[in-house]
Amino acid sequence: MPQAFWIAHVEVTDPERYALYARGATEAIAAHGGKFLARAGRYVQLEGKDRARNVVAIFPSLEAAVECYHSLAYQAALVHAQGAAARDLVVVEAAE
């Protein structure tokens, strides 16, 4: 089963609330086998909407990433991101 990438592009508008989200999301992602590859590092925007925070995590499978998103732990963390950031999130299966 191919691994999957969780890719988020984020514009944080309330850093304190977003920090609460980040703590809870980090735990939920790790609990589902996810590992961060990139998290708010340097970047160059070549096309599309610029959002200063870019996050890439790898999961054992697409199903594990989606299960993480729908988990009680992640949904509890996500409450803190709502109204604290504009986000785009996609899960992409890796090429075999």
MDTraj code that builds the backbone (N, CA, C; nanometers):
import mdtraj as md
import numpy as np

residues = "MET PRO GLN ALA PHE TRP ILE ALA HIS VAL GLU VAL THR ASP PRO GLU ARG TYR ALA LEU TYR ALA ARG GLY ALA THR GLU ALA ILE ALA ALA HIS GLY GLY LYS PHE LEU ALA ARG ALA GLY ARG TYR VAL GLN LEU GLU GLY LYS ASP ARG ALA ARG ASN VAL VAL ALA ILE PHE PRO SER LEU GLU ALA ALA VAL GLU CYS TYR HIS SER LEU ALA TYR GLN ALA ALA LEU VAL HIS ALA GLN GLY ALA ALA ALA ARG ASP LEU VAL VAL VAL GLU ALA ALA GLU".split()
xyz = np.array([
    [0.0857, -0.1178, 0.0000],
    [0.0000, 0.0000, 0.0000],
    [0.0902, 0.1239, 0.0000],
    [0.0678, 0.2167, -0.0922],
    [0.1521, 0.3366, -0.0986],
    [0.1312, 0.4294, 0.0214],
    [0.2367, 0.4992, 0.0552],
    [0.2273, 0.6018, 0.1582],
    [0.1475, 0.7202, 0.1024],
    [0.1151, 0.8164, 0.1902],
    [0.0392, 0.9329, 0.1458],
    [0.0944, 1.0578, 0.2122],
    [0.0812, 1.1687, 0.1406],
    [0.1264, 1.2987, 0.1901],
    [0.0059, 1.3832, 0.2294],
    [0.0141, 1.4427, 0.3463],
    [-0.0859, 1.5371, 0.3996],
    [-0.0230, 1.6729, 0.3758],
    [-0.0833, 1.7555, 0.2924],
    [-0.0241, 1.8828, 0.2528],
    [-0.1200, 1.9958, 0.2894],
    [-0.0718, 2.0874, 0.3722],
    [-0.1541, 2.1999, 0.4164],
    [-0.0846, 2.3309, 0.3819],
    [-0.1629, 2.4255, 0.3343],
    [-0.1170, 2.5621, 0.3081],
    [-0.2021, 2.6505, 0.3981],
    [-0.1356, 2.7275, 0.4858],
    [-0.2070, 2.7945, 0.5938],
    [-0.1658, 2.9409, 0.6058],
    [-0.2653, 3.0248, 0.6294],
    [-0.2419, 3.1645, 0.6656],
    [-0.2987, 3.1813, 0.8070],
    [-0.2108, 3.1943, 0.9036],
    [-0.2526, 3.2052, 1.0438],
    [-0.2961, 3.3485, 1.0731],
    [-0.4157, 3.3625, 1.1305],
    [-0.4674, 3.4947, 1.1662],
    [-0.4743, 3.5160, 1.3172],
    [-0.4683, 3.4081, 1.3947],
    [-0.4702, 3.4151, 1.5406],
    [-0.3673, 3.3153, 1.5935],
    [-0.2419, 3.3600, 1.6113],
    [-0.1339, 3.2685, 1.6489],
    [-0.1574, 3.1928, 1.7800],
    [-0.2188, 3.2547, 1.8778],
    [-0.2411, 3.1864, 2.0062],
    [-0.3379, 3.0696, 1.9908],
    [-0.4496, 3.0927, 1.9234],
    [-0.5456, 2.9832, 1.9012],
    [-0.4864, 2.8773, 1.8093],
    [-0.4129, 2.9209, 1.7089],
    [-0.3554, 2.8241, 1.6161],
    [-0.2515, 2.7363, 1.6852],
    [-0.1811, 2.7903, 1.7826],
    [-0.0844, 2.7112, 1.8587],
    [-0.1540, 2.5976, 1.9336],
    [-0.2740, 2.6228, 1.9840],
    [-0.3514, 2.5163, 2.0493],
    [-0.3858, 2.4066, 1.9492],
    [-0.4250, 2.4473, 1.8289],
    [-0.4518, 2.3502, 1.7228],
    [-0.3259, 2.2686, 1.6932],
    [-0.2136, 2.3366, 1.6754],
    [-0.0892, 2.2691, 1.6357],
    [-0.0482, 2.1638, 1.7378],
    [-0.0630, 2.1942, 1.8663],
    [-0.0267, 2.0955, 1.9694],
    [-0.1140, 1.9710, 1.9590],
    [-0.2432, 1.9898, 1.9503],
    [-0.3339, 1.8759, 1.9409],
    [-0.3199, 1.7999, 1.8109],
    [-0.3017, 1.8720, 1.7014],
    [-0.2867, 1.8076, 1.5707],
    [-0.1593, 1.7251, 1.5646],
    [-0.0522, 1.7756, 1.6241],
    [0.0752, 1.7025, 1.6250],
    [0.0574, 1.5664, 1.6920],
    [-0.0115, 1.5650, 1.8044],
    [-0.0346, 1.4388, 1.8759],
    [-0.1222, 1.3443, 1.7950],
    [-0.2281, 1.3968, 1.7347],
    [-0.3186, 1.3134, 1.6556],
    [-0.2473, 1.2557, 1.5338],
    [-0.1683, 1.3366, 1.4676],
    [-0.0953, 1.2909, 1.3491],
    [0.0030, 1.1804, 1.3863],
    [0.0774, 1.1983, 1.4934],
    [0.1729, 1.0958, 1.5383],
    [0.1000, 0.9669, 1.5761],
    [-0.0153, 0.9786, 1.6396],
    [-0.0920, 0.8609, 1.6813],
    [-0.1407, 0.7781, 1.5628],
    [-0.1475, 0.8393, 1.4447],
    [-0.1910, 0.7691, 1.3243],
    [-0.0744, 0.7359, 1.2314],
    [0.0451, 0.7399, 1.2842],
    [0.1633, 0.7018, 1.2064],
    [0.2184, 0.8118, 1.1186],
    [0.1696, 0.9341, 1.1345],
    [0.2172, 1.0451, 1.0530],
    [0.3472, 1.1031, 1.1062],
    [0.4313, 1.1489, 1.0138],
    [0.5596, 1.2130, 1.0478],
    [0.5738, 1.3378, 0.9626],
    [0.6165, 1.4454, 1.0265],
    [0.6322, 1.5717, 0.9535],
    [0.7593, 1.5707, 0.8695],
    [0.7454, 1.6136, 0.7442],
    [0.8590, 1.6303, 0.6541],
    [0.8948, 1.7773, 0.6397],
    [0.7944, 1.8632, 0.6470],
    [0.8147, 2.0091, 0.6374],
    [0.7087, 2.0748, 0.7235],
    [0.7519, 2.1810, 0.7928],
    [0.6580, 2.2488, 0.8819],
    [0.7018, 2.3937, 0.8975],
    [0.6405, 2.4815, 0.8184],
    [0.6645, 2.6251, 0.8275],
    [0.8091, 2.6654, 0.7985],
    [0.8764, 2.5890, 0.7154],
    [1.0131, 2.6240, 0.6775],
    [1.0156, 2.7244, 0.5630],
    [1.1338, 2.7516, 0.5161],
    [1.1502, 2.8424, 0.4018],
    [1.0802, 2.7842, 0.2805],
    [1.0297, 2.8724, 0.1949],
    [0.9619, 2.8279, 0.0737],
    [0.9694, 2.9380, -0.0318],
    [0.9404, 2.9008, -0.1541],
    [0.9282, 2.9955, -0.2647],
    [0.7939, 2.9685, -0.3308],
    [0.7076, 3.0684, -0.3357],
    [0.5768, 3.0555, -0.3994],
    [0.5940, 3.0807, -0.5482],
    [0.5719, 2.9800, -0.6294],
    [0.5892, 2.9942, -0.7739],
    [0.4572, 3.0194, -0.8465],
    [0.3482, 2.9634, -0.7959],
    [0.2166, 2.9834, -0.8566],
    [0.1115, 2.9757, -0.7469],
    [-0.0052, 3.0287, -0.7746],
    [-0.1177, 3.0151, -0.6837],
    [-0.1130, 3.1097, -0.5647],
    [-0.2029, 3.0854, -0.4697],
    [-0.2173, 3.1705, -0.3513],
    [-0.1034, 3.1467, -0.2538],
    [-0.0436, 3.2547, -0.2102],
    [0.0667, 3.2479, -0.1140],
    [0.0109, 3.2374, 0.0274],
    [0.0523, 3.1361, 0.0994],
    [0.0202, 3.1209, 0.2416],
    [0.1506, 3.0867, 0.3110],
    [0.1831, 3.1618, 0.4133],
    [0.3167, 3.1574, 0.4727],
    [0.3493, 3.0289, 0.5473],
    [0.2504, 2.9521, 0.5862],
    [0.2783, 2.8280, 0.6595],
    [0.2426, 2.7103, 0.5692],
    [0.3410, 2.6274, 0.5408],
    [0.3228, 2.5099, 0.4567],
    [0.3670, 2.3879, 0.5358],
    [0.2817, 2.2862, 0.5383],
    [0.3080, 2.1676, 0.6186],
    [0.2938, 2.0441, 0.5308],
    [0.3913, 1.9537, 0.5413],
    [0.3842, 1.8254, 0.4714],
    [0.4137, 1.7162, 0.5737],
    [0.3210, 1.6207, 0.5840],
    [0.3412, 1.5045, 0.6698],
    [0.3231, 1.3808, 0.5841],
    [0.3925, 1.2754, 0.6205],
    [0.3777, 1.1491, 0.5481],
    [0.3097, 1.0492, 0.6401],
    [0.2176, 0.9735, 0.5843],
    [0.1423, 0.8711, 0.6564],
    [0.1663, 0.7357, 0.5908],
    [0.1423, 0.6285, 0.6644],
    [0.1610, 0.4943, 0.6069],
    [0.0708, 0.4683, 0.4859],
    [-0.0446, 0.5348, 0.4804],
    [-0.1376, 0.5147, 0.3690],
    [-0.2336, 0.6327, 0.3617],
    [-0.3023, 0.6444, 0.2501],
    [-0.4053, 0.7465, 0.2344],
    [-0.5149, 0.7246, 0.3388],
    [-0.5495, 0.5980, 0.3618],
    [-0.6546, 0.5668, 0.4582],
    [-0.6155, 0.6106, 0.5994],
    [-0.4889, 0.5928, 0.6371],
    [-0.4432, 0.6352, 0.7702],
    [-0.4525, 0.7859, 0.7857],
    [-0.4198, 0.8605, 0.6810],
    [-0.4273, 1.0070, 0.6866],
    [-0.5721, 1.0535, 0.6992],
    [-0.6606, 0.9937, 0.6231],
    [-0.8018, 1.0313, 0.6293],
    [-0.8605, 0.9908, 0.7642],
    [-0.8225, 0.8747, 0.8146],
    [-0.8673, 0.8313, 0.9471],
    [-0.8205, 0.9300, 1.0540],
    [-0.6977, 0.9783, 1.0420],
    [-0.6455, 1.0779, 1.1352],
    [-0.7332, 1.2027, 1.1320],
    [-0.7628, 1.2520, 1.0138],
    [-0.8427, 1.3739, 0.9999],
    [-0.9776, 1.3592, 1.0701],
    [-1.0392, 1.2452, 1.0570],
    [-1.1725, 1.2232, 1.1134],
    [-1.1699, 1.1764, 1.2591],
    [-1.0508, 1.1554, 1.3143],
    [-1.0405, 1.1061, 1.4525],
    [-1.0908, 1.2107, 1.5521],
    [-1.1341, 1.1635, 1.6666],
    [-1.1806, 1.2531, 1.7722],
    [-1.0696, 1.3490, 1.8151],
    [-0.9467, 1.2988, 1.8249],
    [-0.8350, 1.3835, 1.8697],
    [-0.8075, 1.4962, 1.7705],
    [-0.8053, 1.4630, 1.6411],
    [-0.7779, 1.5680, 1.5422],
    [-0.8939, 1.6671, 1.5351],
    [-1.0160, 1.6182, 1.5381],
    [-1.1316, 1.7079, 1.5310],
    [-1.1361, 1.8015, 1.6522],
    [-1.0936, 1.7526, 1.7686],
    [-1.0864, 1.8386, 1.8874],
    [-0.9827, 1.9481, 1.8679],
    [-0.8710, 1.9145, 1.8053],
    [-0.7673, 2.0150, 1.7768],
    [-0.8159, 2.1134, 1.6709],
    [-0.8852, 2.0636, 1.5706],
    [-0.9293, 2.1451, 1.4582],
    [-1.0209, 2.2600, 1.5014],
    [-1.0939, 2.2422, 1.6089],
    [-1.1805, 2.3482, 1.6618],
    [-1.0998, 2.4760, 1.6852],
    [-0.9744, 2.4615, 1.7295],
    [-0.8896, 2.5780, 1.7577],
    [-0.8414, 2.6472, 1.6302],
    [-0.8346, 2.5747, 1.5197],
    [-0.7905, 2.6348, 1.3935],
    [-0.9016, 2.7138, 1.3266],
    [-1.0250, 2.6759, 1.3529],
    [-1.1387, 2.7436, 1.2906],
    [-1.1462, 2.8873, 1.3418],
    [-1.1434, 2.9806, 1.2497],
    [-1.1436, 3.1216, 1.2843],
    [-1.0057, 3.1746, 1.3200],
    [-0.9055, 3.0870, 1.3247],
    [-0.7684, 3.1272, 1.3572],
    [-0.6757, 3.1156, 1.2373],
    [-0.7297, 3.0641, 1.1249],
    [-0.6457, 3.0455, 1.0067],
    [-0.7330, 3.0193, 0.8846],
    [-0.6802, 3.0567, 0.7684],
    [-0.7367, 3.0150, 0.6406],
    [-0.6486, 2.9002, 0.5938],
    [-0.7103, 2.7877, 0.5580],
    [-0.6319, 2.6677, 0.5294],
    [-0.6829, 2.5950, 0.4060],
    [-0.5915, 2.5328, 0.3378],
    [-0.6235, 2.4336, 0.2357],
    [-0.5514, 2.3072, 0.2784],
    [-0.6191, 2.1934, 0.2705],
    [-0.5607, 2.0667, 0.3119],
    [-0.5972, 1.9597, 0.2101],
    [-0.4973, 1.8857, 0.1668],
    [-0.5204, 1.7766, 0.0723],
    [-0.4340, 1.6591, 0.1159],
    [-0.4829, 1.5384, 0.0897],
    [-0.4056, 1.4164, 0.1114],
    [-0.3837, 1.3545, -0.0247],
    [-0.2575, 1.3244, -0.0569],
    [-0.2204, 1.2732, -0.1886],
    [-0.1444, 1.1430, -0.1722],
    [-0.1894, 1.0403, -0.2419],
    [-0.1205, 0.9129, -0.2375],
    [0.0120, 0.9225, -0.3135],
    [0.1164, 0.8650, -0.2573],
    [0.2485, 0.8678, -0.3193],
    [0.2515, 0.7724, -0.4394],
    [0.3365, 0.8055, -0.5358],
    [0.3569, 0.7180, -0.6498],
    [0.4312, 0.5935, -0.6021],
    [0.3977, 0.4825, -0.6596],
    [0.4647, 0.3574, -0.6214],
    [0.5928, 0.3421, -0.6979],
])
top = md.Topology()
chain = top.add_chain()
for i, resn in enumerate(residues, 1):
    res = top.add_residue(resn, chain, resSeq=i)
    for name in ("N", "CA", "C"):
        top.add_atom(name, md.element.get_by_symbol(name[0]), res)
traj = md.Trajectory(xyz[None], top)
